[in-house]
Amino acid sequence: MKNTALTAIHEALGAKMVPFAGYNMPVSYEGVNAEHETVRNGVGVFDVSHMGEFLINGDKALDFLQRICSNDVSKIGVGGAQYNCLPNEEGGIVDDLIVYRIKENEYLAVVNASNIDKDWAWFNKHNTYDVNLRNISEDFSLLAIQGPKAAEAMQSLTDTDLSAIKFYTFEVGPFAGAEHVIISATGYTGSGGFEIYCHNKDAEMIWNKVLEAGADWGIKPIGLAARDTLRLEMGYCLYGNDIDDTTSPLEAGLGWVTKFTKDFINSEALKAQKEAGVSKKLVGFVLDERGIPRQGYDIVDDEGNKIGHVTSGTMGPSVEKGIGLGYVATAYSKSDSKINIQIRKKAVPATVVRPPFYKKG
């Protein structure tokens, strides 16, 4: 089991630690609901250093990324970021990731922790462009400072104007006493904030200064359980739950990052799938009665016939309803369609809705 540079701090803070993607990670400190609301209404800090980071540079870096990514990487300017997919040859998804453009011919790919080894092998397998690839995952830490008060609470730690960093852009500069830190606005909570990419040697100093600077704004450390409820209230996909090697980006509602204006791995087959139409779709749903949907539960029609399955589900702390994502037969995928979630022996009625479930007031 790997540790992050901050594991000892989490343990000292009394965090509940669990194995996650091969790392010893804090799942909660004071409880998921309290931590969730801290991020929704104020500011919290996550250690997400288990995520993977690959550096890609060279004259053909863009050509390489255009080949392995479904989105149009040429649209990213220096200082910009883009949500993306790595399609496989069988119609599924190797991983979802964020691509940052650091310099003209240099990019940073941030991948899911559980897929670092698989993705690294995939990058190398398809590197027929002689680009320079570096897996820097073990050398860097990543803090996510999330919530509507994040910019105000953290401004004293940097000369960079945090309020000027727009969604899916980043700056490189000093932060909390460390030099050349990436400060990005690519969070996965739907409540604003920043991600701090730093060298492991600076992680503890930055963590401590973040908590000190944010004290007046009620900052608290937040675990992975609240990260999951926050992303689910936004309807964001989680790899391994909602998307995987067998799910098509078109089935998963990721057509918006699947650009057929260029050739990429398996693009012809996916284009044909788009033209023919998919047989199932990933949808959001809200329970009409009390209950908590869970991953793996069947989705059934009014006669009890299975029409799909739940991929992610929870009681949304901010929306105070049972919410989830799941694949259903396309006929049931339109908004306001009525479906049922099989929770033990009861088929609980639910309504298909278009995420996000949580909307800012």
NORNOR-V680159 format. One record per pair of residues at least 12 apart in sequence whose ideal C-beta (glycine too) atoms are under 10 Angstrom apart, sorted by the first residue. I is the first residue (numbers start at 1). J is the second residue. Records with the same first field share a line. If there is no record, write none. Layout:
# NORNOR-V680159
I: J / J
This chain:
# NORNOR-V680159
1: 17 / 19 / 20 / 22 / 23 / 24 / 25
2: 19 / 21 / 22 / 23 / 24 / 25 / 49 / 50 / 113 / 138
3: 17 / 23 / 24 / 25 / 49 / 50
4: 23 / 24 / 25 / 26 / 47 / 48 / 49 / 50 / 141 / 142 / 200 / 203
5: 47 / 49 / 139 / 140 / 141 / 198 / 199 / 200 / 201 / 202 / 203 / 204 / 206 / 207
6: 25 / 26 / 47 / 49 / 141 / 143 / 200 / 203 / 204 / 206 / 207 / 208 / 221
7: 23 / 24 / 25 / 26 / 47 / 49
8: 204
9: 26 / 47 / 203 / 204 / 207 / 208 / 211 / 221
10: 24 / 25 / 26 / 27 / 29 / 47 / 207 / 221 / 223
11: 24 / 26
13: 26 / 29 / 30 / 211 / 220 / 221
14: 26 / 29 / 30 / 221
15: 27 / 28 / 29 / 30 / 47 / 221 / 222 / 223 / 224
16: 28 / 29 / 30 / 31 / 223 / 224 / 225
17: 223
18: 223 / 224 / 225
20: 50 / 113 / 114 / 224
21: 50 / 51 / 52 / 112 / 113 / 114 / 115 / 116 / 224 / 240
22: 50 / 113 / 114 / 116 / 117
23: 47 / 49 / 50 / 51 / 113 / 114 / 224
24: 50
25: 46 / 47 / 48 / 49 / 50 / 113 / 223 / 224
26: 46 / 47 / 221 / 222 / 223 / 224 / 225
27: 223 / 224 / 225 / 226 / 227 / 228
28: 221 / 222 / 223 / 224 / 225 / 226
29: 44 / 220 / 221 / 222 / 223 / 225 / 226
30: 220 / 221 / 222 / 223 / 226
31: 223 / 225 / 226
32: 222 / 223 / 224 / 225 / 226 / 227 / 228 / 229 / 230 / 314 / 315 / 317
33: 225 / 226 / 229 / 315 / 317 / 318
34: 220 / 222 / 226 / 317
35: 220 / 221 / 222 / 223 / 224 / 225 / 226 / 227 / 229 / 230 / 317
36: 189 / 191 / 222 / 225 / 226 / 227 / 228 / 229 / 230 / 233 / 314 / 316 / 317 / 318
37: 147 / 226 / 317 / 318
38: 146 / 147 / 149 / 191 / 218 / 219 / 220 / 221 / 222 / 226
39: 144 / 145 / 146 / 147 / 148 / 149 / 150 / 187 / 189 / 190 / 191 / 192 / 193 / 219 / 220 / 222 / 226 / 227 / 229 / 230 / 318
40: 146 / 147 / 148 / 189 / 190 / 191 / 226 / 229 / 230 / 233 / 317 / 318 / 358 / 360
41: 147 / 148 / 149 / 191 / 218 / 318
42: 146 / 147 / 148 / 149 / 150 / 153 / 191 / 214 / 217 / 218 / 219 / 220
43: 145 / 146 / 147 / 148 / 149 / 150 / 151 / 152 / 153 / 154 / 191 / 192 / 193 / 210 / 213 / 214 / 217 / 218 / 219 / 220 / 222
44: 144 / 145 / 146 / 147 / 149 / 150 / 189 / 191 / 193 / 214 / 218 / 219 / 220 / 221 / 222 / 223 / 226 / 227 / 230
45: 143 / 144 / 145 / 146 / 147 / 150 / 153 / 154 / 193 / 194 / 196 / 206 / 207 / 210 / 211 / 214 / 219 / 220 / 221 / 222
46: 142 / 143 / 144 / 145 / 146 / 187 / 188 / 189 / 193 / 195 / 221 / 222 / 223 / 224 / 226 / 227 / 230
47: 141 / 142 / 143 / 144 / 203 / 207 / 221 / 222 / 223 / 224
48: 110 / 113 / 141 / 142 / 143 / 144 / 187 / 188 / 195 / 224 / 227
49: 113 / 137 / 138 / 140 / 141 / 142 / 143 / 144 / 197 / 198 / 200 / 203
50: 112 / 113 / 114 / 116 / 137 / 141 / 142 / 224
51: 97 / 98 / 110 / 111 / 112 / 113 / 115 / 116 / 137 / 140 / 141 / 142 / 144 / 195 / 197
52: 95 / 97 / 109 / 110 / 111 / 112 / 113 / 114 / 115 / 116 / 117 / 118 / 119 / 120 / 135 / 136 / 137 / 138 / 140 / 142
53: 100 / 108 / 109 / 110 / 111 / 116 / 134 / 135 / 136 / 137 / 138 / 139 / 140 / 142 / 182 / 197
54: 97 / 99 / 107 / 108 / 109 / 110 / 111 / 116 / 119 / 120 / 123 / 124 / 133 / 134 / 135 / 136 / 137
55: 100 / 102 / 106 / 107 / 108 / 109 / 131 / 132 / 133 / 134 / 135 / 136 / 140
56: 68 / 99 / 102 / 105 / 106 / 107 / 108 / 109 / 123 / 127 / 129 / 131 / 132 / 133 / 134
57: 102 / 103 / 104 / 105 / 106 / 107 / 108 / 131 / 132 / 133 / 134
58: 105 / 106 / 107 / 127 / 129 / 130 / 131 / 132 / 133
59: 104 / 105 / 129 / 130 / 131
60: 105 / 127 / 128 / 129 / 130 / 131
61: 73 / 101 / 103 / 104 / 105 / 106 / 107 / 129 / 131 / 132 / 133
62: 74 / 76 / 101 / 104 / 105 / 107 / 129 / 131
63: 128 / 129 / 131
64: 107 / 123 / 126 / 127 / 128 / 129 / 130 / 131 / 133
65: 82 / 84 / 99 / 101 / 107 / 109 / 123 / 129 / 131 / 264
66: 129 / 259 / 262 / 263 / 264
67: 126 / 127 / 128 / 129 / 262 / 263 / 264 / 265 / 267
68: 84 / 85 / 86 / 87 / 94 / 97 / 109 / 119 / 122 / 123 / 125 / 126 / 127 / 129 / 264 / 265
69: 82 / 84 / 85 / 86 / 87 / 97 / 99 / 107 / 109 / 257 / 258 / 259 / 262 / 264 / 265
70: 84 / 85 / 86 / 87 / 93 / 96 / 249 / 250 / 254 / 255 / 256 / 257 / 258 / 259 / 260 / 262 / 264 / 265 / 266 / 267 / 270
71: 83 / 84 / 85 / 97 / 99 / 249 / 254 / 256 / 257 / 258 / 259 / 262 / 264
72: 84 / 257 / 258 / 259 / 260 / 261 / 262 / 264
73: 99 / 101 / 107 / 259 / 262 / 264
74: 101 / 259 / 261 / 262
75: 101 / 259
76: 99 / 100 / 101 / 107 / 168 / 169
77: 101 / 104 / 169
78: 100 / 101 / 102 / 103 / 104 / 106 / 107 / 170
79: 100 / 101 / 102 / 103 / 165 / 166 / 169 / 170 / 171 / 172 / 184
80: 99 / 100 / 101 / 166 / 168 / 169 / 170 / 184
81: 98 / 99 / 100 / 101 / 107 / 108 / 110 / 167 / 168 / 169 / 170 / 182 / 184 / 185 / 186 / 195
82: 97 / 98 / 99 / 100 / 101 / 107 / 168 / 186 / 257
83: 96 / 97 / 98 / 99 / 168 / 186 / 188 / 236 / 237 / 254 / 256 / 257
84: 96 / 97 / 98 / 99 / 109 / 110 / 111 / 254 / 257 / 258
85: 97 / 237 / 239 / 243 / 248 / 249 / 252 / 254 / 257 / 258 / 264
86: 109 / 111 / 115 / 118 / 119 / 122 / 123 / 126 / 249 / 264 / 265
87: 248 / 249 / 254 / 258 / 264 / 265 / 266 / 267 / 269 / 270
88: 122 / 245 / 246 / 265 / 266
89: 265 / 266 / 269
90: 245 / 246 / 248 / 266 / 269
91: 245 / 246 / 247 / 248 / 249 / 250 / 251 / 266 / 269 / 270 / 272 / 273
92: 243 / 244 / 245 / 246 / 247 / 248 / 249 / 251 / 252 / 266
93: 237 / 239 / 243 / 244 / 245 / 246 / 247 / 248 / 249 / 251 / 252 / 254
94: 111 / 115 / 118 / 119 / 121 / 122 / 123 / 239 / 244 / 245 / 265
95: 109 / 111 / 112 / 114 / 115 / 116 / 118 / 119 / 122 / 239 / 240 / 243 / 244 / 245
96: 111 / 112 / 115 / 236 / 237 / 238 / 239 / 242 / 243 / 249 / 252 / 254 / 257
97: 109 / 110 / 111 / 112 / 115 / 119 / 239
98: 110 / 111 / 168 / 184 / 186 / 188 / 195
99: 111
100: 168 / 169 / 170 / 172 / 182 / 184 / 186 / 197
101: 170
102: 170 / 172 / 182
103: 172
105: 131 / 132
106: 131 / 132
107: 131
108: 134 / 136 / 140 / 170 / 182 / 184 / 197
109: 123 / 133 / 135
110: 137 / 140 / 142 / 182 / 184 / 186 / 195 / 197
111: 123 / 135 / 137 / 239
112: 238 / 239 / 240
113: 137 / 239
114: 239 / 240
115: 239 / 240 / 244 / 245
116: 135 / 137 / 138
117: 135 / 137
118: 245
119: 135 / 137
120: 133 / 135 / 137
122: 265
123: 135
126: 265
136: 197 / 199
138: 200
139: 199 / 200 / 201
140: 182 / 197 / 198 / 199 / 200 / 202 / 203
141: 196 / 197 / 198 / 199 / 200 / 201 / 202 / 203 / 204 / 206 / 207
142: 182 / 184 / 195 / 196 / 197 / 198 / 203
143: 175 / 176 / 181 / 194 / 195 / 196 / 197 / 198 / 203 / 206 / 207 / 210
144: 184 / 186 / 187 / 188 / 189 / 193 / 194 / 195 / 196 / 222 / 227
145: 157 / 162 / 183 / 187 / 192 / 193 / 194 / 195 / 196 / 206 / 210 / 213 / 214 / 219 / 222
146: 187 / 188 / 189 / 190 / 191 / 192 / 193 / 194 / 195 / 222 / 226 / 227 / 230
147: 187 / 189 / 191 / 192 / 193 / 214 / 217 / 218 / 219 / 220 / 222 / 230
148: 191 / 192 / 193 / 217 / 360
149: 191 / 192 / 193 / 214 / 216 / 217 / 218 / 219
150: 162 / 185 / 187 / 191 / 192 / 193 / 194 / 210 / 214 / 217 / 219
151: 163 / 164 / 165 / 185 / 192 / 193 / 194
152: 214 / 216 / 217
153: 193 / 210 / 213 / 214 / 215 / 216 / 217 / 218 / 219
154: 175 / 176 / 183 / 193 / 194 / 196 / 209 / 210 / 213 / 214 / 217 / 219
155: 213
156: 176 / 209 / 212 / 213 / 214 / 216
157: 174 / 175 / 176 / 177 / 178 / 181 / 183 / 196 / 206 / 209 / 210 / 212 / 213 / 214
158: 171 / 173 / 174 / 175 / 176 / 177 / 178 / 181 / 183 / 194 / 196 / 213
159: 171 / 173 / 174 / 175
160: 172 / 173 / 174 / 175 / 181 / 183 / 194
162: 175 / 183 / 185 / 193 / 194
164: 185
165: 183 / 184 / 185 / 186 / 194
166: 185
167: 184 / 185 / 186 / 187 / 192
168: 184 / 185 / 186 / 187
169: 183 / 184 / 185 / 186
170: 182 / 183 / 184 / 185 / 186 / 194 / 195 / 197
171: 183 / 184 / 185 / 194
172: 184 / 197
175: 194 / 196 / 197 / 198 / 202 / 206 / 209 / 210
176: 196 / 198 / 202 / 205 / 206 / 207 / 208 / 209 / 210 / 212 / 213
177: 202 / 205 / 206 / 208 / 209
178: 196 / 198 / 199 / 201 / 202 / 203 / 205 / 206 / 209
179: 198 / 199 / 202
180: 197 / 198 / 199 / 202
181: 196 / 197 / 198 / 199 / 202 / 206
182: 194 / 195 / 196 / 197 / 198
183: 195 / 196 / 197 / 198
184: 196 / 197
187: 227 / 230 / 231 / 234
188: 227 / 228 / 230 / 231 / 234 / 236 / 237 / 238
189: 222 / 226 / 227 / 229 / 230 / 231 / 233 / 234 / 236 / 358
190: 230 / 231 / 232 / 233 / 234 / 235 / 236 / 318 / 355 / 356 / 357 / 358 / 359 / 360
191: 230 / 233 / 234 / 318 / 358 / 360
192: 360
196: 210
207: 221
225: 314
226: 317
228: 241 / 312 / 314
229: 312 / 314 / 315 / 316 / 317 / 318 / 323 / 358
230: 316 / 317 / 318 / 358
231: 312 / 356
232: 284 / 312 / 313 / 314 / 316 / 323 / 324 / 325 / 355 / 356 / 357 / 358
233: 314 / 316 / 317 / 318 / 319 / 321 / 323 / 355 / 356 / 357 / 358 / 359
234: 284 / 355 / 356 / 357 / 358 / 359
235: 253 / 282 / 283 / 284 / 312 / 323 / 324 / 325 / 353 / 354 / 355 / 356 / 357 / 358
236: 312 / 325 / 355 / 356
237: 249 / 252 / 253 / 254 / 282 / 311 / 312 / 325
238: 295 / 311 / 312 / 325
240: 295 / 311 / 312
241: 295 / 296 / 310 / 311 / 312 / 313 / 325
242: 254 / 282 / 295 / 310 / 311 / 312 / 324 / 325 / 326 / 327
243: 282 / 311 / 325
244: 311
247: 280 / 282 / 311 / 327
248: 266 / 269 / 270 / 273 / 274 / 278 / 280 / 281 / 282
249: 266 / 270 / 273 / 274
250: 270 / 271 / 273 / 274 / 277 / 278 / 281 / 282
251: 273 / 278 / 279 / 280 / 281 / 282 / 327 / 330 / 333
252: 278 / 280 / 281 / 282 / 311 / 325 / 327
253: 281 / 282 / 283 / 284 / 325 / 333 / 354 / 355
254: 282
255: 270 / 274 / 278
258: 270 / 271 / 273 / 274
260: 274 / 275
277: 330
278: 327 / 330 / 333
279: 327 / 329 / 330 / 331
280: 307 / 308 / 309 / 326 / 327 / 328 / 329 / 330 / 331 / 332 / 333
281: 308 / 326 / 327 / 328 / 329 / 330 / 331 / 332 / 333 / 334 / 352
282: 308 / 311 / 312 / 325 / 326 / 327 / 328 / 333 / 355
283: 299 / 308 / 324 / 325 / 326 / 327 / 328 / 330 / 332 / 333 / 334 / 335 / 337 / 339 / 350 / 352 / 353 / 354 / 355
284: 312 / 323 / 324 / 325 / 326 / 335 / 350 / 351 / 352 / 353 / 354 / 355 / 356 / 357
285: 299 / 308 / 310 / 313 / 322 / 323 / 324 / 325 / 326 / 328 / 332 / 337 / 338 / 339 / 340 / 341 / 349 / 350 / 351 / 352 / 353 / 355 / 357
286: 316 / 319 / 321 / 322 / 323 / 324 / 350 / 351 / 352 / 353 / 355 / 357
287: 313 / 315 / 321 / 322 / 323 / 324 / 340 / 341 / 343 / 348 / 349 / 350 / 351
288: 321 / 322 / 338 / 339 / 340 / 341 / 348 / 349 / 350 / 351
289: 321 / 322 / 341 / 343 / 346 / 348 / 349 / 350
290: 315 / 321 / 322 / 343 / 348
291: 313 / 315 / 321 / 322 / 341 / 343 / 344 / 346 / 348 / 349 / 350
292: 313 / 314 / 315 / 316 / 321 / 322 / 323 / 324 / 341 / 343 / 348
293: 310 / 311 / 312 / 313 / 314 / 315 / 322 / 323 / 324 / 325 / 326 / 341 / 342 / 343 / 348 / 350
294: 310 / 312 / 313 / 314 / 322 / 324 / 341 / 343
295: 309 / 310 / 311 / 312 / 313 / 314 / 324 / 325 / 326
296: 309 / 310 / 311 / 313 / 326
297: 309 / 310 / 311 / 313 / 324 / 326 / 341 / 342 / 343 / 344 / 348
298: 310 / 326 / 340 / 341 / 342 / 343 / 347
299: 324 / 326 / 327 / 328 / 329 / 332 / 339 / 340 / 341 / 342 / 347 / 350 / 352
300: 339 / 340 / 341 / 342 / 347 / 348
301: 328 / 329 / 331 / 332 / 338 / 339 / 340 / 347
302: 338 / 339 / 340 / 347 / 349
303: 340 / 347
304: 340 / 342 / 347
305: 329
306: 328 / 329 / 342
307: 326 / 327 / 328 / 329 / 330 / 331 / 332 / 333 / 339 / 340
308: 326 / 327 / 328 / 329 / 332 / 333 / 339 / 341
309: 326 / 327 / 328 / 341 / 342
310: 324 / 325 / 326 / 327 / 328 / 341 / 342 / 343 / 350
311: 324 / 325 / 326 / 327
312: 324 / 325 / 326
313: 325 / 326 / 341 / 343
316: 357 / 358
317: 358
318: 357 / 358 / 359 / 360
319: 356 / 357 / 358 / 359
321: 350 / 357
322: 341 / 343 / 348 / 350
323: 350 / 353 / 355 / 356 / 357 / 358
324: 341 / 350 / 357
325: 355 / 357
326: 339 / 341 / 350 / 352
328: 352
332: 352
333: 352
334: 352 / 354
335: 351 / 352 / 353 / 354
336: 351 / 352 / 353 / 354
337: 350 / 351 / 352 / 353
338: 350 / 351 / 352
339: 351 / 352
